[in-house]
């Protein structure tokens, strides 16, 4: 039973990590277009404003 719970936790973590990576990629594309404010990008990608500001420096 413990092994099943551990595998389920690992799967959930992997899904969450994949979603976070997808949100970051989306935010980078939005920043590259320059059509959205940082606040809107944060809202639409579920990233924090601080994270979006960091990404802006990389784009």
Protein Blocks (a to p, Z undefined) as FASTA:
>chain_A
ZZmmmmmmmmmmmmmmmmmmmmmmmmmmmmmnopacfklmmmmnopafklmmmmmmmZZ
